[in-house]
């Protein structure tokens, strides 16, 4: 990436890029997007989550529309269809950066998963075209291996919607590129975060496990499943704290851990455990996922079982709730644990919606009403939309 990276509370400044997530609900043509309708009085931002009705599916779709109205940009034709991207901020200063753009597209895929309309399906394609238009088919000039994995995972999920061989080829080529340049046996294995090989991080290894397992399911090539297992076997004893469920973030070249848990890395570890769970009876990946969920509920919330922490200190972490919400909700659906975690996730979605501004935008500070005057970046505004949408995987 080319913009400043996120800095965790436990790590030195990391150079990275930032972008904003966007969810599309604007036009299929190149015309201006419709303005969001006035918010019903009953849905006006209000007080403590305990006093609020759970955010509905209609609310979740309205949240995506609101996001699109501010950030979605359909900017031209691409063959017989269109290409689109998300703006970095409300001022439309530039497009979102590579990895957050991919995450914003995943948010649209989430919307399609819970509400499969032609409109969402088309937007996924247009945004995918925008990525190809901006970055090409192969991303070897990107020094961030995690960026490439995020992009590959987006392509795989788009392939699940479109069954487009080009999407699968892009995912496979770029995953293979990362594996070839980032895997080695230094520190016992794992993928390097960047091409400078200064750290091995959860933010590349956990999503790479998800990506490899989904490549296995899409292609039938068992070597991808084996790579996923190899990565998890390396990650768990070094980064996963079995006693608490915490997933550490990064290891330097001396083998020292220097970053604690963050929502996006905790979430992708949960996703990785869930992907491996149906294929391996030992170790108990379901139990690992449950323990990691318990840690997030107890220790990555402002109070145990409460609203998720802000993580507002750096650009990369500002949208981390969107990633956590996706993989946590998929885990809850596929493990049948809505009775355990559903009320907590409901409360977070409802609280996020309660702090929206007059345009329906939610920032990542879920205890404070979203500013109507600040030039909000789009990545910061994705967490609430993702939480609301992904809730309806199991509700």
C-alpha positions, 0 to 999 in steps of 0.5 A, a space after each residue: 500500500 501507499 498510504 500510512 499504515 495502522 499502528 496498534 497500541 503495541 507496535 511501532 509505526 507501520 507504513 501502510 495505506 488506508 482506504 475507506 470501505 464502501 457499500 454500494 447502492 447507487 446507480 447502475 448507470 453513470 448518473 448521480 446517486 439518489 439522496 437518502 430518504 429522511 430517517 423516520 423519527 422512530 429511528 432517529 439516533 438516541 440513547 443507550 442500546 438497552 433502550 433501543 429496538 434491534 436494528 432491522 434488516 431494512 435498517 441494514 440495507 438503508 445503512 448501505 444505501 447511506 454509505 453508497 450515497 456518500 462514497 460510491 463512484 461509478 466512473 465509466 464503462 468496462 467492456 459491455 458493463 461498468 467500473 466503479 470504486 469507492 472514494 477515500 473520503 466525503 470530499 472525494 479527494 481520491 479513491 480508497 486505497 487497495 486493501 480497504 477498497 477490497 474490504 469495501 467490496 466484501 461489504 457489498 458481497 455481504 449485502 448480496 449474501 443476506 439480500 441477493 438482488 441483481 443490483 448488489 450482484 452488478 455492483 460487485 462486478 462493477 467494483 471488481 472491474 474498478 480494481 482491475 482497472 486501477 491495479 491490473 490482474 497481478 499485484 506483484 508491485 505491492 510490497 504488502 503481502 496482506 494487501 494482496 491476500 485481502 484482494 485475493 479473498 475479495 476475488 474469491 468471494 466475488 467468484 462465489 457470486 458470479 462464477 466468473 473464471 477471471 475472478 478465480 484466476 485473479 485470486 489464485 495467481 495473486 495468492 500463489 505470488 504471495 506464497 512464493 515470495 512470503 513463505 519460508 521456514 524462518 521463525 518456524 514458517 509463516 508468511 512475511 507481512 511485507 517484502 522487506 521481511 521484517 515481521 510475520 503478522 496475523 494480518 497476513 497469515 490468518 486471512 491467507 488461511 481463509 483464502 487458501 481454504 476457499 481456493 481449495 473449495 473452489 478448485 479442488 486442489 488439495 495443495 491449498 488446503 495443505 497450505 492453510 493447515 501449514 499456516 495454522 499449525 505455525 500460527 496457533 502455538 506462536 500467536 494464539 493464547 490458549 488460556 484466554 483466546 487472545 490472538 497476538 498481532 506480530 512477530 519480529 525477526 528475533 521471534 518476539 511478539 510486539 503487537 496485541 489483539 486487534 479486532 480485525 486480526 482477532 476476527 480473521 483468526 476466528 474465520 480461519 478456525 471456522 474454515 478448517 473446522 469441518 475438515 480436521 477433527 484435531 486440533 479442535 478448531 471450533 473450541 479455538 474459535 469459541 475461545 477467540 470469540 469469548 476474548 473479543 466479547 470480554 476484552 475487545 469491548 469497552 466493558 465485558 460483553 459490551 460495545 466493541 472498542 473504538 480502535 480509532 488511533 490509526 487509519 488501518 484500525 479504524 475500519 477493523 470492526 467491519 472485518 471482525 463483524 464479517 467473520 464473527 457472524 459467519 462463525 456464529 451462523 455456521 457453528 449454531 452459536 447465536 444463542 451465545 453471541 447473538 445478543 452481544 452482536 445485536 447490541 453492537 449493531 443497534 448501538 452503531 445505528 443509534 449514533 448515525 448522523 443526519 445522512 445515515 453515516 456511522 463512524 467507528 466511535 459507537 458511543 458518540 453521535 457521528 459528526 455531520 461536519 467532519 470530512 469522514 473517511 470511508 473506511 472509518 464508516 464501514 464497521 457499522 454497516 458490516 455489523 448490521 448486514 452480517 447480523 442477518 446471516 444468523 438472525 
